[in-house]
């Protein structure tokens, strides 16, 4: 049963010949056919390619070859990670039919490890959003309650994993876009340290913030995926040539004198009270396990969202300038009296949705000659101070914990104003600003309108210390059962 099996169970079964890779892929495709009509997780699937790869893996096993550490594992990709087959549309009409001539480094490494790419998942347009409502092709729905959002922008990846449509998925995280949907859907989501995973082949949103990260159903599976995709890449100058530890080997190793910091700013009135209850219970789990809980102060948390929403749109403004309908992207009908400026305006007006246009305009504004010093430069200064604040705290403790998001999943259409949507990122965006690593793991459930909705525990560790991050997350997971819970739609369609 794919909705209950772990990645390692699948790999071991395939390698021992107890199950074929082809059978596993076929089961995933069948589940997508049955369940995804309600969820809209996938933009497209690759049945022919996936089955061909699976059959090749089965032949390698039959001949005694080692098929790799992820042999037979069906993995989905967020629709902003390029492959040289299928489309990469970034959830946008601008790139509706775009086909990349190359494959991203992260995907190449998955394929070399024996993973099977099963399809591309829906996302907020150009990864700009916290709900996967801002996708040009579909609104993705939360498997725990189909009237609610799955989070964003990697909402399609999170719902696919939660519902057993694949064993794992890749997302991209610029301000929380892996961790927040993982929290809303009750799965594990990892934002690696900036520079840990190559961004080659990731369609850029904010170049100094973006990182590719895995979404899985447990901590060990995320460690296995990151183990494969992490490491230096000569094609990405921002990818660090720093040793990648064996995350899986030491996953259950104890941490002596474990010290965990809990910021005063993370459990205040801005949170849903059910979220505070769940996180306080999680803190109690660590305390019962012998960890020292330290109350810490991160006063610059209040400036994180403001800093992020200057830097990220500024970088997006530059990155998306290439999509003009002439060199790249959708081209509108040109009227007889149009000049080139009119054509550009129509191309971008029709190709980009309202949220992308909003962020491009905001980014262009903060970079303009009259406002650069007042906004963008000050945001960069704030970024430096935020990083220094985190670095200082990490000298006192192994990790910082708190909620991934201030509320459980909200209903589709609930957040109509941009500011309320942006505040969903209050605890996650600041991690990208500082550049260190973080993980969201299932922490429990909040009662909302008669429903039990997942709540994520956010664990942050210093840059390039993913090993400690995974060990702390695994310690919590091994002493709770929240990660074993499955939503109704993982077992039957049309549950709502």
VOGU-3710 file (C-alpha; in Angstrom, 3 decimals, decimal comma):
1> xxxxxxxxxx> 0,000/0,000/0,000  1,778/3,133/-1,227  -0,111/5,404/1,146  1,497/3,675/4,162  4,882/2,414/2,919  8,108/4,325/3,437  10,697/5,054/0,792  13,158/2,604/2,336  10,528/-0,155/2,434  9,870/0,324/-1,279
11> xxxxxxxxxx> 13,577/0,369/-2,177  14,284/-2,787/-0,166  11,303/-4,611/-1,652  12,385/-3,691/-5,191  16,006/-4,677/-4,636  15,012/-8,037/-3,121  12,691/-8,726/-6,024  9,607/-8,831/-3,771  7,995/-6,072/-5,825  8,790/-4,756/-9,277
21> xxxxxxxxxx> 9,447/-1,101/-9,991  6,911/-1,351/-12,814  4,219/-2,535/-10,394  4,888/0,379/-8,039  4,730/2,945/-10,830  1,521/1,424/-12,122  -0,007/1,630/-8,643  0,920/5,323/-8,405  -0,586/6,069/-11,807  -3,775/4,210/-10,902
31> xxxxxxxxxx> -4,096/6,165/-7,649  -3,586/9,427/-9,530  -6,369/8,458/-11,949  -8,746/7,729/-9,070  -7,878/10,434/-6,527  -6,365/13,424/-8,294  -9,608/14,590/-9,866  -10,576/15,857/-6,403  -7,139/17,191/-5,469  -5,570/18,652/-8,648
41> xxxxxxxxxx> -2,087/17,782/-7,427  -0,620/17,122/-10,862  -0,119/19,374/-13,859  0,824/16,344/-15,957  2,086/12,790/-15,554  4,600/10,782/-17,590  3,223/7,230/-17,707  5,175/6,005/-20,733  8,511/7,425/-19,585  8,005/6,294/-15,974
51> xxxxxxxxxx> 7,103/2,734/-16,915  10,057/2,537/-19,313  12,447/3,628/-16,544  10,842/1,193/-14,099  11,263/-1,697/-16,513  14,921/-0,768/-17,020  15,429/-0,850/-13,229  13,775/-4,268/-13,019  16,114/-5,556/-15,725  19,172/-4,224/-13,881
61> xxxxxxxxxx> 18,086/-5,960/-10,689  17,450/-9,211/-12,574  20,975/-9,052/-13,986  22,522/-8,490/-10,556  23,361/-4,790/-10,939  22,923/-2,202/-8,203  20,062/0,077/-9,363  20,878/2,858/-6,892  19,773/3,996/-3,425  16,347/5,214/-4,637
71> xxxxxxxxxx> 15,591/2,289/-6,949  11,928/2,170/-7,918  10,852/5,236/-5,947  8,214/7,312/-7,805  8,926/11,005/-7,293  6,971/14,063/-8,437  8,488/17,431/-9,338  7,148/20,900/-8,746  6,284/22,522/-12,061  9,197/24,984/-11,866
81> xxxxxxxxxx> 11,951/22,329/-11,952  12,935/21,639/-15,547  13,232/18,304/-17,334  14,105/17,628/-20,962  10,757/15,895/-21,450  7,293/17,142/-20,598  6,415/20,764/-19,935  7,687/23,165/-17,300  5,016/25,833/-17,092  5,608/27,235/-13,566
91> xxxxxxxxxx> 1,836/27,361/-13,076  1,669/30,222/-15,585  0,050/30,932/-18,929  3,304/32,660/-19,845  5,039/29,251/-20,036  1,985/27,093/-20,692  3,661/25,014/-23,415  7,341/25,518/-22,556  9,605/22,479/-22,994  13,093/22,668/-21,567
101> xxxxxxxxxx> 16,099/21,476/-23,609  17,862/20,273/-20,441  17,225/18,674/-17,038  17,972/20,219/-13,653  20,894/18,943/-11,589  18,651/17,785/-8,728  16,546/15,680/-11,105  19,612/14,226/-12,812  20,887/13,086/-9,435  17,556/11,491/-8,564
111> xxxxxxxxxx> 17,528/9,640/-11,866  21,105/8,420/-11,382  20,044/7,088/-7,965  17,244/5,023/-9,528  14,290/7,290/-8,781  11,425/7,438/-11,278  9,970/10,829/-12,209  6,221/10,345/-12,400  5,016/13,873/-13,211  4,940/17,612/-12,507
121> xxxxxxxxxx> 2,807/19,058/-9,718  0,745/22,236/-9,636  2,140/25,307/-7,911  1,381/28,969/-7,416  2,413/30,868/-10,521  6,215/31,229/-10,632  6,195/29,943/-7,020  4,599/33,185/-5,792  1,959/32,316/-3,237  1,117/30,551/0,008
131> xxxxxxxxxx> -1,957/28,577/-1,021  -1,651/27,139/-4,585  -4,735/29,192/-5,444  -2,610/31,343/-7,768  -2,062/28,672/-10,416  -3,257/29,359/-13,959  -4,434/25,768/-14,461  -6,129/24,556/-11,280  -6,719/25,241/-7,593  -5,131/22,433/-5,600
141> xxxxxxxxxx> -7,099/21,197/-2,579  -6,023/19,950/0,830  -6,517/16,173/1,278  -7,596/16,686/4,900  -10,462/18,977/3,865  -11,174/19,668/0,206  -12,586/23,103/1,034  -9,168/24,208/2,299  -5,875/25,130/0,678  -2,847/22,816/0,825
151> xxxxxxxxxx> -0,468/25,732/1,349  1,942/26,994/-1,229  3,610/27,429/-3,435  4,520/23,704/-3,476  0,949/22,669/-2,672  0,685/20,121/-5,478  3,814/18,319/-4,277  2,542/18,209/-0,691  -0,902/16,850/-1,603  0,596/14,221/-3,901
161> xxxxxxxxxx> 2,812/12,872/-1,115  0,103/13,087/1,543  -2,364/11,109/-0,574  0,059/8,389/-1,642  0,148/9,465/-5,285  3,954/9,252/-5,104  6,544/8,348/-2,475  8,235/11,755/-2,414  8,271/15,064/-4,257  10,564/17,999/-4,814
171> xxxxxxxxxx> 9,434/21,537/-4,171  11,171/24,895/-4,096  11,337/27,080/-1,004  11,862/30,835/-1,334  10,013/31,962/1,792  8,440/28,771/3,116  7,031/27,169/-0,030  8,130/23,642/0,942  7,619/23,841/4,703  4,245/25,600/4,890
181> xxxxxxxxxx> 2,402/23,179/2,557  4,099/20,290/4,373  2,653/21,652/7,617  -0,832/22,170/6,158  -0,859/18,636/4,706  0,718/16,780/7,623  3,961/15,671/5,974  7,690/16,480/6,211  9,187/19,377/4,250  12,860/20,424/4,163
191> xxxxxxxxxx> 14,437/23,772/3,282  18,167/23,026/2,952  20,809/25,632/3,744  21,298/28,116/0,918  23,906/26,573/-1,343  23,379/22,981/-0,192  21,402/21,956/-3,326  22,105/23,143/-6,860  19,600/25,603/-8,293  20,621/24,736/-11,860
201> xxxxxxxxxx> 17,362/24,004/-13,655  15,122/25,670/-11,075  13,198/28,536/-12,687  14,325/31,461/-10,557  12,017/33,498/-8,341  14,403/35,017/-5,763  17,923/33,935/-6,628  19,432/34,620/-3,196  16,557/32,836/-1,429  15,465/29,847/-3,556
211> xxxxxxxxxx> 16,337/26,286/-2,564  15,035/22,947/-3,835  13,909/20,651/-1,022  12,138/17,303/-0,531  8,622/16,620/0,718  8,086/13,145/2,180  5,978/11,296/4,733  8,736/10,826/7,320  12,102/12,240/8,304  14,181/9,276/7,111
221> xxxxxxxxxx> 12,747/9,591/3,592  13,631/13,294/3,459  17,153/12,517/4,633  17,495/9,901/1,878  16,346/12,339/-0,826  18,557/15,191/0,372  21,502/12,801/0,590  21,161/12,247/-3,162  20,490/15,771/-4,415  22,880/17,730/-2,134
231> xxxxxxxxxx> 26,427/18,692/-3,016  28,527/20,965/-5,202  27,631/21,590/-8,840  29,986/23,317/-11,268  26,939/24,621/-13,192  25,732/26,646/-10,198  28,215/29,106/-8,725  26,012/29,608/-5,638  26,148/25,887/-4,778  28,615/25,364/-1,934
241> xxxxxxxxxx> 31,426/22,841/-2,112  30,905/21,712/1,485  30,966/18,115/2,708  27,571/16,383/2,749  27,252/14,201/5,838  25,652/10,752/5,762  22,299/11,898/7,087  20,789/8,408/7,199  23,643/6,672/9,010  23,423/8,954/12,063
251> xxxxxxxxxx> 19,694/9,644/11,976  18,995/7,915/15,293  22,258/8,892/17,004  21,592/10,682/20,319  22,563/14,309/20,805  24,283/14,879/24,125  23,082/17,816/26,212  20,432/18,746/23,635  19,503/22,406/23,943  16,469/23,759/22,125
261> xxxxxxxxxx> 15,606/27,420/21,849  12,002/28,649/21,862  11,687/32,301/20,798  9,318/34,479/22,799  8,027/35,874/19,495  6,869/32,478/18,156  3,981/31,654/20,518  2,103/34,933/20,715  -1,398/36,151/19,970  -0,847/36,189/16,199
271> xxxxxxxxxx> -1,171/32,391/16,258  -4,348/30,367/16,306  -4,641/29,156/19,900  -4,900/25,550/18,727  -1,503/25,989/17,037  -0,009/27,284/20,290  -1,453/24,290/22,150  0,050/21,793/19,704  3,470/23,470/19,747  3,510/23,655/23,547
281> xxxxxxxxxx> 2,725/19,930/23,625  5,643/19,356/21,211  7,952/21,353/23,476  6,794/19,084/26,304  7,813/16,017/24,307  11,360/17,332/23,971  11,450/18,282/27,650  10,321/14,790/28,648  13,095/13,350/26,489  15,676/15,282/28,495
291> xxxxxxxxxx> 16,278/18,289/26,269  17,011/21,616/27,880  14,420/24,155/26,722  15,833/27,678/26,546  13,662/30,750/26,146  15,353/32,995/23,595  14,689/36,346/22,027  14,539/37,012/18,262  13,201/40,572/18,135  13,926/40,972/14,407
301> xxxxxxxxxx> 11,235/38,365/13,677  8,856/41,316/13,423  10,830/42,642/10,441  11,236/39,340/8,615  8,147/39,523/6,405  8,796/43,169/5,505  12,420/42,395/4,629  11,426/39,362/2,580  8,738/41,229/0,633  11,275/43,815/-0,487
311> xxxxxxxxxx> 14,122/41,458/-1,418  12,076/38,693/-3,049  9,997/40,916/-5,377  13,123/42,909/-6,303  14,872/39,717/-7,406  11,700/38,449/-9,101  11,430/41,682/-11,068  14,820/41,031/-12,600  14,403/37,270/-13,058  11,038/37,570/-14,800
321> xxxxxxxxxx> 12,128/40,367/-17,137  13,197/37,736/-19,686  9,606/36,515/-20,072  8,388/39,099/-22,561  6,678/36,975/-25,224  9,396/37,812/-27,742  12,411/35,894/-26,455  10,466/33,648/-24,070  6,875/32,920/-23,279  3,380/33,522/-24,527
331> xxxxxxxxxx> 2,880/36,016/-27,339  -0,388/37,922/-27,600  -2,161/38,895/-30,782  -0,589/42,085/-32,151  -2,944/44,792/-33,307  -2,154/46,670/-36,492  -1,481/49,938/-34,679  0,657/48,382/-31,897  4,283/49,299/-31,433  6,825/47,055/-29,717
341> xxxxxxxxxx> 6,072/48,556/-26,316  2,381/47,718/-26,731  3,259/44,152/-27,674  5,440/43,687/-24,604  2,717/45,109/-22,370  0,050/42,840/-23,820  2,292/39,755/-23,696  3,091/40,254/-20,031  -0,399/41,426/-19,117  -1,964/38,284/-20,580
351> xxxxxxxxxx> 0,813/35,895/-19,602  1,203/36,827/-15,936  -1,514/36,500/-13,303  -2,395/39,215/-10,778  -0,087/38,004/-7,977  2,951/37,858/-10,264  2,154/41,300/-11,707  1,823/42,657/-8,169  5,251/41,381/-7,162  6,941/42,533/-10,364
361> xxxxxxxxxx> 5,572/46,045/-9,850  6,589/46,047/-6,193  10,087/44,813/-7,073  10,517/47,347/-9,846  9,400/50,114/-7,476  11,871/49,258/-4,687  14,714/49,082/-7,212  13,872/52,387/-8,887  16,284/55,302/-8,647  14,229/57,315/-6,179
371> xxxxxxxxxx> 13,507/54,467/-3,761  16,470/52,069/-3,921  18,177/53,546/-0,854  14,964/53,791/1,194  13,759/50,249/0,536  16,106/47,779/-1,112  19,348/48,852/0,560  17,650/49,013/3,948  16,222/45,530/3,405  19,721/44,214/2,698
381> xxxxxxxxxx> 20,950/45,844/5,896  18,084/44,263/7,820  18,966/40,915/6,248  22,502/41,129/7,602  21,216/41,947/11,098  18,743/39,050/10,979  21,491/36,620/10,042  23,718/37,903/12,827  20,853/37,519/15,303  20,337/33,875/14,310
391> xxxxxxxxxx> 24,073/33,162/14,375  24,222/34,481/17,925  21,289/32,320/19,050  22,775/29,183/17,473  25,787/29,635/19,762  23,409/28,987/22,679  21,373/26,055/21,350  21,352/23,245/18,795  18,035/24,261/17,252  15,179/26,758/17,313
401> xxxxxxxxxx> 11,629/25,402/17,316  8,179/26,896/16,888  5,158/26,676/14,602  5,678/26,447/10,853  2,644/28,671/10,240  0,468/30,764/12,557  -2,690/28,817/11,657  -3,794/25,501/10,196  -4,906/25,367/6,572  -7,439/28,101/5,752
411> xxxxxxxxxx> -10,390/27,804/3,397  -10,077/28,442/-0,324  -10,827/32,096/-1,043  -10,575/33,096/2,624  -7,563/35,402/2,333  -8,553/38,016/-0,218  -6,043/40,718/0,723  -2,373/40,236/-0,089  -1,083/41,229/3,365  -2,981/38,511/5,232
421> xxxxxxxxxx> -1,618/35,958/2,771  1,943/37,273/3,147  1,741/36,965/6,949  1,406/33,192/6,549  5,176/33,271/5,973  6,062/35,055/9,213  8,034/32,099/10,665  9,414/30,625/7,449  10,549/33,555/5,284  13,056/34,672/7,885
431> xxxxxxxxxx> 14,874/31,317/7,483  15,480/32,025/3,792  16,653/35,529/4,611  19,285/34,144/7,001  20,127/31,183/4,744  20,189/28,382/7,331  18,363/25,042/7,172  14,916/24,150/8,480  12,391/21,329/8,481  8,663/21,134/9,127
441> xxxxxxxxxx> 7,394/17,898/10,660  3,901/16,831/11,771  3,390/17,980/15,377  -0,265/17,196/15,994  -3,730/18,308/15,024  -5,861/21,387/15,588  -9,619/21,176/15,915  -11,181/23,609/13,438  -14,902/23,622/12,555  -15,285/20,005/13,497
451> xxxxxxxxxx> -12,212/18,951/11,519  -8,807/17,782/12,695  -6,192/19,682/10,664  -2,419/19,105/10,756  -0,046/21,499/12,505  3,654/21,627/11,632  6,593/21,922/14,019  9,329/24,128/12,539  12,900/23,157/13,456  15,713/25,509/12,404
461> xxxxxxxxxx> 19,441/24,751/12,646  22,556/26,665/11,644  23,770/26,685/8,059  24,977/23,341/6,678  23,991/21,493/9,850  21,260/19,407/8,258  22,602/16,379/10,126  21,593/17,841/13,510  18,308/19,084/12,054  17,375/15,583/10,870
471> xxxxxxxxxx> 18,415/13,965/14,154  16,298/16,334/16,230  13,325/15,900/13,895  13,731/12,120/13,996  13,900/12,169/17,810  10,487/13,842/17,953  9,047/11,596/15,255  10,244/8,418/16,998  8,348/9,411/20,139  5,076/10,479/18,506
481> xxxxxxxxxx> 2,742/9,036/15,889  1,516/12,178/14,105  3,426/11,327/10,923  1,521/8,041/10,649  -1,881/9,706/10,325  -3,461/9,818/6,860  -6,269/11,996/5,476  -9,555/10,517/4,203  -8,630/11,174/0,571  -5,597/8,910/0,901
491> xxxxxx> -8,031/6,001/0,940  -11,147/7,027/-0,960  -12,042/9,709/-3,529  -14,632/12,468/-3,078  -14,006/12,701/0,697  -14,826/16,250/1,771
//
